[in-house]
Amino acid sequence: MNLGFYMPTKVIVGKDCVRENSYVFQIGKKALIVTGKKSAKLSGALDDVKNALEKNNIEYVIFDKVMSNPTVECVYDGAETAMEEEVDFVIAIGGGSPMDSAKAIALLAVSDIERKNLFDGNIGNKALPMIHIPTTAGTGSEVTPYAILTNHEKQTKKSIASPCLFPTYALLDAKYTKNLGLATTVNTAIDSLSHSVEGMMSKRANIMADVIAKEAVKIIASTFDDLISGELTEDDREKLLYASMLGGVVISQTKTTAVHAMGYSLTYFKNIDHGRANGLLLGEFTKYIERNDRDRVKEILSCMNLDSAEEFKNILAKILGDKEKFEKEELELYAEIAQNAGGTLNSMFVPSRDEILQIYVESLM
């Protein structure tokens, strides 16, 4: 057996874990807190972080300009703030957008990388240390070495990746997710599910990642009925946050597949939430893999007590509700963009341009 598994982030899970583990903030003397405009405050996470920093006499400055689907311009702006304020570590509070932005900011604050070279794969291996505190249960970014940014030049979202982008600590408290609206809860849960399912359909799938992925899929599947009804309990939210972190661990080893590559166009051109975009495509892509490797898909489906990828697709449709409208010409453009994307090429079976188009058509029309 040949196996490599690297997961340097220390994860702490539990109610009030930020307040009760304030020692973790002693990794520097001055922090840049990276957030969006509202979620960190509304969730209570920002107040808890401020209290922890003040308890340790650590200075901080807040960068709260992160938008959904953050841009290259945003992270360079954040890095400029980090350098001007002479911070020596970064704290991310929020969903995938603040966490991914924080990683890029931590990188750019200590690295001289021109904007035109940010996605060329040569970003080095140096970044400020980070603490990540998720307020949604979907991206798992708190335990991955990736930052996903909007790349207008390529009309899609692109990833930067390096081991230096692994956060030092991840603090998970489900109370920060309790006030999320149903749509956000559903979309992030499906994003999390997609990570673990895709991890098992990746060229880089391995026995350890599979064990973690199966556990995450089982946990999320146990909440399907509540996601459909919209009546989520505190226990559901704890399960979903934990499963989201597990999904992040999975893709930190396996990366994602064509589902993400194809979903980026739905987000870029139609402003469809990332997790929802994945969910709209995941069932049909699973059917594509099932046609090529029935046993592999059977392993995945057994974690959800399902018998076929078609049944999986139908459950996703119930959870996600009515689909958006698309024209065939739009889908043809998306297929062109996705066919040579890294995620597509990372699939255990790489779909052709025509197969990608067919997945789009069967999923969305």
Secondary structure, DSSP 8 states (H G I E B T S, - for coil): ---------EEEESTTHHHHTGGGGGG-SEEEEE--SSHHHHHSHHHHHHHHHHHTT-EEEEE----SS-BHHHHHHHHHHHHHHT-SEEEEEESHHHHHHHHHHHHHTS----GGGTTSS---S----EEEEESSSS--GGG-SEEEEEETTTTEEEEEE-GGGS-SEEEE-GGGGTT--HHHHHHHHHHHHHHHHHHHTBTT--HHHHHHHHHHHHHHHTTHHHHHHT---HHHHHHHHHHHHHHHHHHHHH---HHHHHHHHHHHHH---HHHHHHHHHHHHHHHHHHH-HHHHHHHHHTTT-S-HHHHHHHHHHHH-S-----HHHHHHHHHHHTTSHHHHTBSS---HHHHHHHHHHHH-
